[in-house]
Amino acid sequence: MKAIKAIVVDDSAVVRKHLTDLLVGGGIDVIASASDPLFAWNKMQAQWPDVVVLDVEMPRMDGITFLKRIMSERPTPVVMCSTLTEKGCETTMQALAAGAVSFITKPKLGLKAFLEDDSNGIVAAVRAASRANLGAMLRAQPAAGARPGGTGVGGSGTSVTATRPQPMATAGVGTALSETTDRVIALGLSTGGVQSIEALLTRLPRTAPGIVVVQHMPPNFTAGFAARLSKLCALDVVEAKTGDRVVNGRVLIAPGGRHMRLKRSGAQYIVEVFDGPLMNHHRPSIDVLFKSVAQHAGRNAIGVVMTGMGDDGARGLKVMHDGGAITAAQDEASSVVYGMPREALKHGGVQDVVSLADLPDWLMRSAQASLRQVA
């Protein structure tokens, strides 16, 4: 196979050296490194890389500005680097929204040891980025000024009708029943998911069923991610905490570094956030969420495996399918990375294959279909 060509752009000489050594050791050809974007741009003109590994905060030009220049002049997969700080998280979210495929979180302490650890996922992230469907990622970015909860993603002729925001459902006292018609939508995403979930949620109405999401992210990132999404769409998007209810118009995102599972309290659905071992190399894990949804929501649930690398979610979606849930996988053409949807298909838990453009309409139709099944 042809070697992946990468360039490392970071203002730290130590980071550049260790990242280069790590990538070369993983079979990736590092054709150049640079201390800032201006030096990098000149080197890229001589030999264009397959993947750019890009720091966020650098002298002369910041990483987001450079990322936008790359995407506007010659779209190329970019993996961002960021430290685990509040400011760094916000900047990285902006970078992902601007077109970065994924990000690497650099610890403030123990950086050298982290970069020398070949199990840190950096090589895998660069390999996944080299296979990314940039066209799908760029198409997934909502048009500037798009109204939350408006028409569908576009490109397929399907749409979700804009709905006036409705008051969020509230829990009644003493109304728990042995059966419930509440719907639960469970979504699992990884690489490319930041852009895709934004494209989806900004096109769902406030009346959408309660949504629980696992997006593979490290600690400290999901709170800012949820806050950003909440500003962009008609839905209330929050980082989940134990005891949060799953209700219409609300999206609960699993905190980075912690698992989330669905539980039942009478006729109400709530989530529990907890620590635990890695599952499929991830925490939070999609499989952990999906299996709990299958157990507690059964045929009241709708599950979708979306863009991402690896196989997390494939087994859980099969359990949901076998329990009577309506299930789907994102199609290859609209997936930034098709690994997880492909594995879900292989495991036999996929009822429908749906494009990102069609997914808002599919979810709302599925919610109505499952409602009729129970009614």
Secondary structure, 3 states (H helix, E strand, C coil): CCCCEEEEECCCHHHHHHHHHHHHHCCCEEEEEECCHHHHHHHHHHCCCCEEEEECCCCCCCHHHHHHHHHHHCCCCEEEEEECCHHHHHHHHHHHHCCCCEEEEECCCCHHHHHHCCCCCHHHHHHHHHCCCHHHHHHHCCCCCCCCCCCCCCCCCCCCCCCCCCCCCCCCCCCCCCCCCCCEEEEEECCCHHHHHHHHHCCCCCCCCEEEEEECCCCCCHHHHHHHHHHHCCCEEEECCCCCECCCCEEEECCCCCEEEEEEECCEEEEEEECCCCECCECCCHHHHHHHHHHHCHHHEEEEECCCCCCCCHHHHHHHHHCCCEEEEECCCCCCCCHHHHHHHHHCCCCEEECCCCHHHHHHHHHHHHHHHHC
